Amino acid sequence: MSYGRFVQDGMGEGRREEFHCGTCEGRILGNEPFVDGVLTLERPVSQKLWITDDIVLLVCDHFQITPERLKEPGKIRPMTDARAVAAALVQASDHLKLTDLGALLNRDVSALGKVAKRVTSDDRLRDIYTELLDQLKIGDTIMSEPLT
């Protein structure tokens, strides 16, 4: 049976209450044994989510600067390189935002977006980015203590 025909056949059924009720568990469609089986499946252990502060601390440690120095105005190395790598790491995350990094570092979001692009064109920064990203994935360097 084609999908189009399947949809057409179901159009006349109207609203089916089993599709619109219950908790999150109620959204699993199937009979009770199927639903019970889905709910008892082993789920992979999720990777620890890092926070923006973790990235700043990790980057500062690598570049041997303090978070206060990273926040200072100006375009002096190694702070500019560190900000570029931090911005690229935030962009690599699916749960962090450059706006949060911008607020933390007193930087404009568009400026952070621009410096993050430098990481892709600079071999040295790309290597640092890759090394730090690997450390974040392993999770052994994450500190998770908010910066002040």
C-alpha positions as CSV (number, residue, x, y, z in Angstrom):
1,M,0.0,0.0,0.0
2,S,1.4,3.4,-0.8
3,Y,1.9,6.0,1.8
4,G,-0.6,8.4,0.1
5,R,-3.3,5.8,0.1
6,F,-2.6,5.0,3.8
7,V,-3.0,8.6,4.7
8,Q,-6.2,8.9,2.6
9,D,-7.7,5.8,4.3
10,G,-7.0,7.3,7.7
11,M,-8.5,10.7,7.0
12,G,-12.0,9.6,7.7
13,E,-11.2,8.3,11.2
14,G,-11.3,11.8,12.7
15,R,-9.5,12.6,15.9
16,R,-8.2,9.5,17.7
17,E,-7.9,10.1,21.4
18,E,-5.0,7.7,21.9
19,F,-2.8,10.0,19.8
20,H,-3.6,13.1,22.0
21,C,-3.6,12.0,25.6
22,G,-1.3,10.9,28.4
23,T,2.1,11.8,29.5
24,C,5.3,11.6,27.4
25,E,5.0,7.8,27.8
26,G,1.5,8.1,26.2
27,R,3.1,9.2,23.0
28,I,4.5,5.8,22.2
29,L,2.1,4.1,19.8
30,G,1.6,0.4,20.2
31,N,0.0,-2.2,22.4
32,E,0.9,-2.5,26.1
33,P,3.6,-5.1,25.7
34,F,5.3,-3.0,22.9
35,V,5.2,0.2,25.1
36,D,6.5,-1.7,28.1
37,G,9.4,-3.0,26.0
38,V,10.3,0.4,24.7
39,L,10.2,1.9,28.1
40,T,12.6,-0.7,29.6
41,L,15.1,-0.5,26.7
42,E,18.6,0.3,27.9
43,R,19.5,3.8,26.9
44,P,23.1,4.8,26.2
45,V,24.7,6.8,28.9
46,S,24.5,10.4,27.7
47,Q,27.7,12.4,27.3
48,K,28.2,14.9,30.1
49,L,27.1,18.3,28.9
50,W,29.6,21.0,29.5
51,I,28.8,24.6,30.3
52,T,30.2,27.8,28.9
53,D,32.3,28.3,32.0
54,D,33.9,24.9,31.4
55,I,35.0,26.0,27.9
56,V,36.4,29.3,29.2
57,L,38.4,27.5,32.0
58,L,39.7,24.9,29.6
59,V,40.8,27.5,27.0
60,C,42.3,29.7,29.7
61,D,44.3,26.8,31.1
62,H,45.6,25.9,27.7
63,F,46.7,29.4,26.9
64,Q,47.9,30.0,30.4
65,I,45.8,33.1,31.0
66,T,43.2,33.9,33.6
67,P,39.5,34.3,32.8
68,E,39.9,38.0,33.8
69,R,42.5,38.5,31.2
70,L,40.3,36.8,28.6
71,K,37.6,39.4,29.4
72,E,39.9,42.4,29.0
73,P,39.3,44.7,26.0
74,G,41.8,44.7,23.2
75,K,43.2,42.6,20.5
76,I,46.3,41.2,22.1
77,R,47.5,37.6,21.8
78,P,47.1,35.1,23.3
79,M,43.7,36.5,24.4
80,T,42.4,36.9,20.8
81,D,43.4,33.3,20.0
82,A,41.8,32.0,23.2
83,R,38.5,33.8,22.4
84,A,38.5,32.4,18.9
85,V,39.0,28.8,20.2
86,A,36.4,29.3,22.9
87,A,33.9,30.6,20.4
88,A,34.5,27.7,18.0
89,L,34.0,25.2,20.8
90,V,30.8,26.9,21.8
91,Q,29.6,26.7,18.2
92,A,30.6,23.0,18.1
93,S,28.1,22.3,20.9
94,D,24.5,21.7,20.2
95,H,23.4,23.1,23.6
96,L,25.5,26.2,24.1
97,K,25.1,29.7,22.6
98,L,27.5,32.4,21.6
99,T,25.3,34.9,23.3
100,D,26.1,33.3,26.7
101,L,29.8,33.3,25.8
102,G,29.5,36.9,24.7
103,A,27.9,37.9,28.0
104,L,30.5,36.1,30.0
105,L,33.4,37.7,28.1
106,N,31.8,41.1,27.5
107,R,32.0,40.6,23.8
108,D,29.6,41.1,20.9
109,V,28.1,37.9,19.5
110,S,28.9,38.8,15.9
111,A,32.5,39.5,16.8
112,L,32.8,36.1,18.5
113,G,31.3,34.5,15.4
114,K,33.9,36.1,13.2
115,V,36.8,35.1,15.3
116,A,35.5,31.6,15.5
117,K,35.9,31.4,11.7
118,R,39.6,32.1,12.2
119,V,40.0,28.6,13.8
120,T,39.2,26.9,10.5
121,S,41.8,28.8,8.5
122,D,44.6,28.7,11.0
123,D,46.3,25.4,11.4
124,R,47.7,26.1,14.8
125,L,44.3,27.2,16.2
126,R,42.6,24.3,14.5
127,D,45.0,21.9,16.3
128,I,44.3,23.6,19.6
129,Y,40.5,23.5,19.0
130,T,40.7,19.8,18.1
131,E,42.8,18.9,21.2
132,L,40.4,20.8,23.5
133,L,37.3,19.4,21.9
134,D,38.7,15.9,22.4
135,Q,39.3,16.7,26.1
136,L,35.7,18.0,26.4
137,K,34.4,14.8,24.8
138,I,36.4,12.6,27.2
139,G,35.2,14.8,30.1
140,D,38.3,14.5,32.3
141,T,39.0,18.2,32.2
142,I,35.6,19.5,32.9
143,M,35.4,21.6,36.0
144,S,31.8,22.7,35.9
145,E,32.2,25.5,38.5
146,P,30.7,28.8,37.4
147,L,33.0,31.7,36.8
148,T,32.5,35.0,38.6
